[in-house]
Amino acid sequence: MPEYLTAKQVAKNLQVKPLTIYQWARDGKIPAIKIGRVWRFHKGAIDKFLEEQLREKGYEL
C-alpha cells in the first residue's frame, strides 16, 4: 500500500509551515489529494515533484 503523508509531515520535511503546504495544495503547486476536508500527499509523488523542481533549477541528481 502506498505511503501517504499529512501536510504537517510534508511541511516538516520541507522545513516550511503547514499552512504553506495547504496553500500550495490548493493552488495546485504540489501534488496532493483532498479526501473530504483532509489533504493527503503521496510520498512517491512528492519525491518525484521535488526531483523535477531541482532539475528545472539546473541541479543534477
C-alpha positions, 0 to 999 in steps of 0.5 A: 500500500502506498505511503501517504503523508499529512501536510504537517509531515510534508511541511516538516520535511520541507522545513516550511509551515503547514499552512504553506503546504495547504496553500500550495495544495490548493493552488495546485503547486504540489501534488496532493489529494483532498479526501473530504476536508483532509489533504493527503500527499503521496510520498512517491509523488512528492519525491518525484515533484521535488526531483523535477523542481531541482532539475528545472533549477539546473541541479543534477541528481 
